[in-house]
Amino acid sequence: MARFVARASRTVKLRGAVNVLVTSNQELRALNRRFRGKDQPTDVLSFVPEPGFAEALAGEIAISAEIAKQNARELGHSVAQEIKILVLHGVLHLAGYDHECDHGAMADKEAKLRQSLGLPVGLIERNGRAGQRSLNRNGLSGDAGRNAKGRGGWVAELRLARTDRRPGSSQPTPQARTR
């Protein structure tokens, strides 16, 4: 997975480390509730650090293993491929792409990268449009789209706060910014 994250990051010219957490629906639900006010699990969340906060950190991605497993089974590919699809989507958000307002630029980039990486259909294509719910780089939310079965399908790009720390860790706690 580390090689895949590094390759995807290089391809989109993303500088810095990307931390990936593959965890439970319960954890993604808690993160989604805390940072987006949505009390439901989600497939992937992207967390962008504050400018100047951690120069060596490009961001963090949280993925639901349960949703990845379910989507992989329904779509006929491996869980490993599904996690890579979710990582790729998250990396594109960390690199500044926003399918909600970029007139298809992220969808095009994701499709080209998936093809070059040998991955099956991605999130934007599954949703049938480029406007699934996301928080853009300014922390503002937009229009919603869901996957075919109505689960997951949410991507949030959140900023890491400068001062908060995760309990028992030197890692920053993701914080939603308000304007």
N, C-alpha and C positions, 0 to 999 in steps of 0.2 A: 504494500500500500504506500509506503514512504516513497518508493521510486515513482509510482503513478502520480502522487501529489506533486513531487518535484518536477516531473515531466510536464504535467498540466500547467503548473505555475510558470515554468520557463516558456512554454508555448504562448501564454498570454502576457508575458513580460511582467509577471508579478514578482516583486522583490520582497524577500523576507520569508521567514518560516510560516508554515500553515499548520496549526494544530487541528487534528481531527478527532472528535469524540464520537464513537459509535456506542449508543446507549439505548435505554428502554423508552417505550412510549410514555411511561410515567415521567421520566426526566424531561423529554421533549415537551410534554404537556405543561410541566411546571415552568420551563423556560418560555414557552409560548404565552402562557398566562402572565408571567411576570413582566415580560418585555413587550408583549403585543396586546395584552388584555384579552386573549383568545383562550378560553378554557377547553382546549382540545389538543390532542397530540398532532404533530406535524412531521413531515418527512425530513426536512433539512432547514437549518437556520445558519446564517452566516453572520459573524461578528467582526466588524472592522475596528481596529484600534484608533484612538484619537490621534490626530496628526502630532508627531513628535513624542508620543507616549512610549512606544517601543519600536525603535527604528528597525530592529531585527525581526519584528513580528509583522507579517502581512495580514494575519487575522486568524480566526478560529471558525471551525465548522462543526456543528452538532447534527448527528444523523440518528434517526430511529431505526434500530436493527429490526424491530418488529414490522414496521411499515415496509422497509427494504425487502424483507423476506416475503411478505405478502405480495408486494408488487412484482417481485421476481417470479414468484409462482404463477401469478395471473398473466404475466407477459411472456413466460416461457424462456427465461434466461436465468443465469445463476445469481445468487445473492451477492457474490463478489462483483459481478458486472453491475448490478443495481447500485451497490455502494459506490462504485467508481462513477456511475452516472450522476449520483447525488453529489459526490465530491467535485466533479467537473463543474456542475451547476453552481455550487458554492464558490469555487475558485473564480469563476467568471464574475460572480457578484463582488468578490473581494477585489478583483481587478477593475471594478468600476462599471461593469456592464449592468444595465437595468432594463429588462425586457418589457417593463411596463411603459417606458417612455422613449425607447431608442429606435422605434420604427422598424423593428426586426433585426437590428444589428446583433443583439445577443443570440437570438434564435439562429441566425446564419452562422455565427461564430461557433456556437455549440454544435450545430449539425456538422460543420466541417471538422471540428475537433473529434467528435464522436466517430466519424467515418475514419479519420486518420488513426484513431486509437482502437478501432475495431469494436466499438460499443454499439449496442442496439438503441432503439428510440429513446430520446431524452424527455425531460419534464415538459418543456415548452410544447413540443410536438404532441405529447400525450394529452395535453390540456386543450389542444385544438386552436390555441391563440396565444399571443405573446403577452397577454395581460393578466397573468395570475397575480395574486396579492403579494405585495412586497413592501418593505420600507426602503425608500431610496437612500442615497448617501447623506441626505439631510435629515433623515429620521422621519420623513413624511410618508404616510401610507397612501395606497392607491387602490385601483380597481381589482376585483377578485376573479379568479378562475380556479377550477378544481380538476382533479384527475377524474377519469371516467367513472370510478366507483365512489367519488365524493369524499374519500379519505385523503389525508395528507394534502399535497399540492401547495402548501404554503412555504414561502421563502421570506425570511426577514433578514434584512441587513442592519445589524445593530452595532453601535460603537462601544468599544471598551472604555470604561471610565479610567481616569488617571489615578485615582487614589484607592478605590475599593479593591480588596483582595478576596479571593475565594477562601473560605475557612480552611485552615491547615495547609495553605498553598501560597506560593509566591506569585501565582498566576493572577492576573486581574479578573475581577468579576465583570461580566458583560452588563452594561447599563444602557437602557434606552435613553436617548437624548430627546428633550422636548424643546420646542421653539415657541 
